[in-house]
Amino acid sequence: MGVIHTDIELTNARRDDLLPMTVNALVDSGAVHMCIPQHVANQLELEVQDRREVTVADGRTQTVDYVGPIRIRFANRQCLVGALVLGDQALLGAIPMEDMDLVISPSRQTVTVNPVNPNIAASLAMGFRTSHQ
């Protein structure tokens, strides 16, 4: 599978008066969080909620700001998440992808809504047990 990018819309979930911004994000299902560059956090006036120690791709660890809440929109989906302020481009990780029920199409090198649930995001809220009595 090659490198996949997709356009997503980002907004400050607490500030309806600020315009959204569209960014081209690297899609990485091996990464957990949404990551944004400092200039995106500044433009959206996102508040620092916490600091997180993260391990980056080359194995180094560093402490970064965790900002939010940020609203992510893709196609007919949206979610609210926190984001790590890290790097020079947006990165869409597994948490927001799962929350919006998005899938990666390796053959087309794209991200799409889950074709099994095209109209509304589906999620597993809790496991269930079947009774064999």
N, C-alpha and C positions, 0 to 999 in steps of 0.2 A: 504494500500500500504506500502510495506517495504522500507528499505533504498536501493537506487539504486546508483551504481557507473558505470562509463564508462571511457574508455581510450580516451584521446584527445591529439592532438599534438599542442604545443604552440611554437610560434616563435616571435622574435622581428621584427615587420613589417618594421622597418627602418634599420635593420642590416642583410642583406643577408649573411654576412660572418660568422654569428654565427649559430651553429647547432641548429636545433629544439630539443625540448624535449617532450617526451611522459609522461603524468601524468595520474594517476587514479583519476578522479574527482568525488566528491559527486554531485549527480544531485538533485537540489532543485528548483522546479518550483515556490515555495513560496518566494524564494530569487530573487532579481532583477538583481544583477550584477554578473560578473565573479569575484571570489576572488582567490588570490594566496598567498602562504606563502612567507615570505621574501627571503628564499633561491632561489626560482624560479625567483623572480624579479631580484635578484643578478646575477644568472646564465645567464639570458637573457639580462642583462644590460639594463633594462627598465628604462626610465627617469621618475622622478616624475613630473606629469603634474599639480597636484592640491592636496589639502587635503580635505577629506570628513568626515562629522560626520555621523556615522552609528549606527543603533540600532541592536544589536545582539540578538540571540534567547532567552537569559534569560532576555531581556528588558533593559540591560545596554547600554549606549551610549559611544562611543569612537571615537576619531579622528584618521584617518588612511591615509596613502598615497594612491593616485590614480595615477597609472602608465600606460604607454602605448606609442604608440599603440601596441597592441598584436594581432597576427593572431592566430585564433583557427581553427583547421581542425578536422573534424569528417566525416568519410566515404567520400562521394563525395561532401562535403560541406565545406565552410570556411566563416569566418567573421572577421572583424576588430573591436576591442573594447578596452576600457580602463578596468583596473582591480583594485580592491581594494586589498591592501596588508594587509591580515588578516588571522589569524589562522595558523594551521599546515598542512592543506591539501587543494588542489584545490577544488573549488566549482563552478559548472556550473549553473548559474541562468537563469532567464526567458529571459533577453535581448538577450544573444547569442543564446539561444535555439530558440527563435522566429526568429532571424535574419537568422539562418541556416535552418529553417523550420523542426525542430526536434520534435518528439513526444515521450512521455513516454508510454511504454506498461506495465501497472501494472501487468498483468497476467504473463508476461515473465520476469518481473523485469529488463527491458532493455530500452535503448534509441535507437531509430531508425530514419531514415529519414522518412518524412511524406509519407506513401504509396500512397497517392493521387497524390503526385508530386515526384516520385522516381528519376527522372533524373536531376532535377534542382529545387533549392529552390524557393518557391513561397511566396509572401508577399502582404499585403494590403498596398498600398502606400497612398491612400486617399479614403475617403468615396465617394459614389456617390448617386445622387438623381434620382429618376425616375419622369418623368413629367406626370401628369394625367390631360391633357387638353382636 
